[in-house]
Amino acid sequence: MSAMTEFHADTIVYNGTIWCGYEQGTAEALAIWQGKVLATGTKDQILSLKGGKTRLIDLEGRFATPGLNDAHLHLLLVGLTLSWIDASPQSVPTLESLLDVIRDKAASVPRGTWIKARGYDQTKLDIGRHPHRLELDAAAPSNPVLLERACGHVAIFNSKAFELAGVDENTPVPDGGLIEQKNGALTGMVAENAQNLVLRTMPKPTMEEMIDAIEAAGHLLLSYGITSVMDAAVGQVSGFDEIRAYNLAKLQKRLPVRSWLVLLQDGQSMVEKCFEAGLVSGVGDEMMTIGAVKIFLDGSAGGRTAWMSKPYLGDDNNTGVQILPDAELEALVLDAHTKGYQLACHAIGDAAIGQLITAYEKALAAHPDTDRRHRIEHCGFSTPEQHERMQKAGIYPCPQQVFIYDFGDAYISVLGEDRALSSYPLKTWKDLGFKPATGSDSPVSHPNPYPNIYSMLTRETGKGTVMDARERVTIEEALQVYTEYGAFSQKLEDVKGKLIPGQVADIAVFSRNMLTAQPKDILNDTHCVLTIRGGEVVFERR
């Protein structure tokens, strides 16, 4: 036992199996002092630190881990979309059921009110294709409709939405975007950069609505044992006002989870404004930190917009969407790197990953930094040659293993087994020393951690397809990915990620001992019963 015995603990957690970290193993009890872990050890050792005011938390034999770290999601957007129509396959598996909920919504709101839905996947709809503009028109003729694909990179709009935005068949398509037409008419599908032509006509949320959204999403995450997150695109909704919303939420004690803020580099000058305000990577505290800079290089594989070196199945003319030309990307990366920012850029297809590695390599050559830890967000279809370059340059993949569970079959349908099965190669990355984190990319996937853990253990999709069993990891490795590696990805491994003396006392308590449970039981019959952040109970299931 390691302990500062001159102090009495503020809180003692005992009578359970406490997994402290991959190298640390388990303990029977844990002491907390001033929001940090004071000591771990046997029940008798830790209870010797009990004082007159020490709070005792009896785990009643349950299983505890460090607080989970969702290393890539969109916290503000999760909160804002909680009120949207759930268009996921679980809720509306058919086109008709999807149109029914849109029709019902249109009947309950005033004419002209935006109807927003998110989560459809054309590969899982009964029709096997994207919905069409005219189908949305029939369901909601007097309201503009936004129907976002699960990935967020593809949307379907109805005619009313196009009318408000002034978009028609003659509208120029922005670079790095797509406005689909068939037989000279809009289908409703808009992808990547082109979505902004329509989305900018939607009313922006107020400051109070953004703070409400941050708080609501944070409480949802705490209910799953998630105490830390990365907001992967701050500025996407309301520009620099989102920085204000986060700071006000924190000031008002309405920021429930530790937040690592990634600044979106786009037309809203987020990075320039933050840099002028001195908000560079690492600025902040244990509750809220400025993280990296985000640039989008491509789209999503399931939406056929991830930029691949070879065409998608059944469409020899489509290799996805390259959002930025090489020179522009390299200039943006060099600028952010020179300013002192870590970068966490979106690249899914192998062509996009290669483009990003080159940009990182050039920036690091111009201004060397052996521990900048530039990240490749998603990095789904990387190659062995790219892994060698990443190792040499100190570039890290930051994937979402739940994509295997949610979208693995879609990857097979659009890319074929040769390319799809080996995607998101977690075991390979771990063995190469990359310390890959995991996340949900919520609202792309649900933040529920159990499908994420299940996919790491089994490499099975929701339908049971095994996506290369060689990439499976053990439960201890999966928990390390969800905790320690998440902290590493944010350069905060000395602050959180393990339950060791001096690190923050963030603890998730679960109904089942995952170390001994079957993967199916983790997936279907496990829940978080208690969440502690900084030594304080912030969620308790009743």
N, C-alpha and C positions, 0 to 999 in steps of 0.2 A: 504493500500500500504506500502511495505517495500522498503526504498530507501536510498542511500547515497547522499543526496541532495546537498552536496558541489561540486559534480561533474556534468559536463554536459555529457550526453550520447554520445558515438561515433555513435551509430545507434539506431533508434527507429523503431520498427515494429508495425503497428497499423491498425485499420479499418478491423478487422477480428474476427474470433472466435479462440482463442489460448488456446488449451488444455494443461495446465501446468503440469498435473499429476493427478493420481487417487484421491489423497486426496486434491489436490489444486483446481481442477475444471478448469474453463475457465476464461480468462481475455480478455479485449478488445485490450490491447497494452502491449508492452514489450520494455524495454530499455536495451541496451548492452553497456558495458564499458570494454575495454581491453580484448575482447574475452569472457567475462563472462556475465551472466545475472546480470544486475544492479537492476532492479525492474520490477514488473508486476502490472497492475491495469487498471483503466479506461483510455480511450483515453485522457481525460483532465489531469488526474494525470500524465501520462507518458509524455505528450507533454510539461509539465512544466519543464522537464529535458532537453529540447532542447536548444542547444547552436548554435553559428554561424557556426560551422563545423559539426554539427550532420547530418548524412545521414538519410533520411526518406524512409522507405519501406512500401508502401501502399499495404495491402493484398487484397484490392478490394473485401472485404467480404468473402474471402476464409478461409479455415480451416487449422490450424497449430498445430503441435505436437512437442514434443522433437524429435530430430533426432532418427530414428529407429536404433536398435542394432540387427544385425543378429548374434546371439550368437553361431552359429556353421556353418561355411562354410570353403571352402578351397580357399582362395583368389588367391594365386599364380596359383593353378591348374585351377581355373576359367579363368584366363587370358590366360594360355597356351592352354586351350581347345577351346577358341573362334575360332581358325582356324581349328579345327577338323570337320569332318563330323558330322552333327546333325542327330543322329540315333533315336531320340525320336519318340514315336508313333504319335505325332502331325505332324511330318515332313515325316516320312516313316512308314505308318501303316501296310504295307504288306512286306513279305519277298522279293518279286520281286522288289518292289520299293527301298528297302534297298540295294539289290544287284546291282540295276541299278546305284545308286549314287556311290557305291564302284567301279563299272566298269568304270564309267565316270572319276572318280578320277584317276584310274590306267592308263587310256588313256592319261591323261594330265601331268603325272609326269614321270621322268626317271625310268627305270627298277631298282629294288632294293631299291627304296625309300619307307620308311614306310608309310602306309596308316592307319590313326588313326580315329576311329569313336567312338562315345559315346552316350549312352542314350536309347538303346533298352530295352524293357521289354517283355519277352517271353509271359507273360500272356495277353498282349495287341496286340501281333502280330497275323496276320490272321491264322498262322499255329499253334499257341498255344504251341510252343516249342522253345528251343534255336536254332539259326542257327547252321549249321554243318560246320566243317572244309572244307569238299569237296565243299560245296556251295560257300564258300569264295574263294577257289582255282579256281573255274570256273570263278569268277568275276575278280580275280586279280592273275593270275598264276605266274607272274614274280615279284610281290611285296609282302613283308611281310605285313600282315594285323593284326591290333589289333582292335577288336570290343568289347568295354566295355559295360556291362550292366549298367543301370542307377545307381545302387547302388555302383558300383566300386569294388564290392567284387567278381564278376564273370566276366571273359573275354573269348571271343572266338578268337583263333588264327588260321591262315591258315598254310598250310604245310611249306611255305617259312619261316614263323616266327619260327616254331619249328626247322627247319633245321638250321637257324642262331644260335639258342640257344643250339643246340645239344640235344634237347629233343625228345625222342621217346618212344615207348611202354615199354622199359626196364628202363627208368629213374626212380630212387627212388623218391617217393613222400615225400616232406618235412613234418615234423610234423606240424599240423595245416593247412594243405593244401589239395588240391584235383586236380588230373589230371585224367579227366574222360576217360574211355575206354568202348567200347561196342563191343562185339564179337572180343576182342583182338586187336582192333584198336582205335587210338586216335579219339575222337569226335571233338576235338578243344577246349572243355570247360576246363578252368583252374580256380581254385578258391583260394581265401585267400592267404596264404604264398607262395603257389606254383607259383603264378603269377610272382614273382620276378625272377624265373628261365629264363623267357622269356623277361621280361621288362628290365632287366639289360643289354641286348644286344642293346637296343635302344640308340641312341645318346642323351647325356644329353644337356639340354639347356645351352646356354652361359649366362654369367652374365648379359649382356645387354638384352638378351631375357627375363630373369627373371624379370629384372627391368621394361621392357616394359609390361610384363604380369601383374605385381602388379599394375602398373599405369592404364592399360586398364580396368582391373577388378574393380579397385576402382572407376573409372569414371562411369562405368556401374551402380554400386551400388548407387552412388550419384544421378543418374537419377531416382532412386526409393525412395529417401528420406532416404536412409541408410547411416549414418555417422560413425557408429562403427561396427566392426566385430571381430570375433575370427577366426584366421586361425588355423584350427583344426589338422594340421599334418605337422608342419614345419620340414623339413628334409626328407620328403617322396620322393622328386624328386632328390635333389642334396646335401643332407646332410647339413653340417655346412655352405656350401656356401649360403644357403638360408638366414641365419642370416645376412651374408654380404650383400646379395641383398636387404634385407629390410632396413638395415642401410644406404646403398648407396641411395636407393630410397628416404628415409627420408632426407638425406643430400642434395640431388639434388632437393628437394621439388617435388618429383614425387610419394609421398605416399598420395593418396587422402582421405583415410578413417582412422579413429583411429583403430589401429590394436593391438589385444591382441594375442600374439604368443604362441601357444601350441607346445611343443617340442615332436617330435615322438621318443619314446623309441624303437629302433630297432637295427639292426646290424651296423648302421653307427655311433654309439657312440655320437649321438647328445647331450644327457643329460650330459655325462661325459665332453665333450668339453665345453658346456655352463657353467657347474658348475665350471670348472677350470678357466673360464673367468669371474667368478662372476655374471653370468647371471642366477639369480634365480627368483622365482615368486615375482612380484612386482617391479623389477628393470626396470627403464625406465621413461617415462613422460606421459603426457596426450595424446600424439600422438601415441606412440608405447611403449608397455609394454610386458615384459616377463610374460607369463601367467602360464600355468600348464604343466604337463607331460602327454603324451598320450600313452596308451597301448591298443592294440586291443585284445579283448577277444573272439569275434565271428564275424559272418558275417552279412547278411541281411535276413530278413524274406521272402521277395519276391523271393530272390534267393535260398531259402531253406538252407541257411548256418548259420542263427542265431541259437544259441545253446539253444534248448528247453528241458524241462524236459520230454515232451511227443512227440512222432513222428509226422512228418508232414502227412497230409492227403494222403492216397494212397501209403505210403512208410513206412511200419512199422520198417524198418531198419535205417531210417534217422531221427536223432534228431538235425541235423545241425553240425557245426564245433566248437569243443573246441580247441582254438588256443594254449593255454598254460596250462600245468599241474599246479595244485594248488600250489605246493611248489615253482615253478619258478615264477609264478605271485606274490605270497606273498613276495618273496625276492626282486623283482623289485619294488613293491609298497613300501615296507619298506625302501629300499635304497633311493628312491626319496623323500619319506616323511621325512626321517631323514635329508636329505640335505636341507630341508626347502621348497620343492616344493608343491604347490597345485597339485592335480591329476585330470585329466579329461579323463577317460578311456571309451572306446567304449564297451558297452554291450547292446544288444537288446533283446535276448531271456531270459526267466526267469531263466534258468540254469546259463547263463553267469552273469546275474545281481546278483544272489545269490553268485556266486564265488567271484565277485568283492566286494560285501558288506563285506564278510568274510575277504578279504585281507585288506580292509580299517579299519575294526574293530580291527584287530590285530595290524596294524601300529599305530592306535590312542591309543590303550592300551599300547603299548611299549613307545610311545612318545606323551603324551596327548597334544591336541591343540583344544580348544573349538570353534575356528573360522577358521579352515583350509579350510572348504567348499569344500571338495573333491566332485567331480561331477561324475555322471553316464551319459555319453553321449548317447542320444537316449532313453534308459530305456523304450523301447516300451511295454514290456509285463511283467511289474513288478506285484507283488502280494500284497495283504493286509498285509501279514506277513512280507514281505520285507519292506513295507512302515513303519511299526513299528520299525524295526531295523534301517532304515535310519533316522527316527526322533530321535531316542535315540543317534545315533552316530554323527548327524550333517552332513549327506550326502545328496546331492541335485540332483534331476533329471534335465537334460538339454535336453529337447525333441525338435522335429521339427514337429509342428502341421500340416504343409503342407503335411506330409506323409499321413495323413488321406485322404486328397483330391487326392493326386497323386497315392497312393498305397493301399488305403483301400480295394478295390475290390480284389486286388492281395492277400492281407492278408487273406481275406475270402476264396479264392480259394485254398490256401495252408495250412490253419490252421482250417478252419471252423468258423462258426459264434460265437460259445461259446468263443473261444479264441480271435478272431479278433475284434469283435465289441467294446470291452472295452479297446482296446489298446490305448496307449498315453492318459491316463485319466486326462486331464488338470484340470477339475473342482475338482476332488478328490484331486489332488496334491495341488491346491490352498487352498482348505479348510483345508488341513493338515498343511498348513504353509510353504510349500516348496519353494515358490516364483519361480516357473518354468519359465525359459526364453523360447524363441522360435528362430528358425533359419530355414535355407533352406537346409543346408548341400550341397549347390551348389558346384560342378556341378551335384550333385545327383538330386536335384530339382532346378528349376529356382529361382533366388533370388527375383523375383517379389513378393512383400509382400501381394498382394491382395488375392490370393488363400489361403495363410497362415491365414490371418485374417478371410476369409470366412469360413474356416474349423473350426476355433475356435468358431465362432458364430453359425454355423449350424450343425457341425459334419457330413457334407455331403461329399461324394466322388465326383470325377468328373462326375461319372455316375448318381449321385443322391441318392446313398445308404446312409441311415442314420446310422452312427456308434455310437450308444448309445447316445441318445439325452440328457441323464442326465449329460453328460460331457460338454455341451454347456456353454459358458460364455457370459457376456455382452460385448458390444463394449468397454466400459471403462476398463473392465478387460483385454480384448484382447490388448488394447493399453498399459496397464500397463505391460503386459507380454513382449511386443515388445520393451519397453523402460526401465522402472525402474528395472524390473526383469533381463533384460539383463545386466545392470550395476551391479546389485547385484551378478550375477553369476561370474563376473570378480573381485569382491571385490572393485568396483569403484563407489559404490552408492553415495559416497560423492562428486564425480567429475562430474557425468553425469547421465542422465536418467530422469531428471525433469527440468522444466523451472522455477527455483527458484533462488533467489539471491546467487551468489557465484559459481553456477555450470556453466559448459561450455555452451556457446550460440550456441548449435547445434539445428537447427530448420528445420523441413520438412513441406512444405506447399503443400496442396492437393487441387484438383479441386472440391472436394465434402466434405461437412460436414459429416464425418463418424458417428458422434454422433446421427444423425437423419436419416441417409440413410438406405435403405433396403440392406440386405446382397448381393443380386444379383447385385445391382448397384455398391457396393464397388468392387465386383469381376470383373464386365464387363465394367464399365464406370467411373473409377476413375484413375487419374494419378497425379504424382508429378509435380508441376509447378515451385517450387523454393526450393533449398536446401542451408542452411547456416551452415557452420562449423566454430566454434570459432569466430563468428561474421562476417565472410566473406562469400559473396555469391560464392558458388562453383559449382552451377548448376542452370541454368535458362532455362525453356522450351520456345522456341520461335516459 
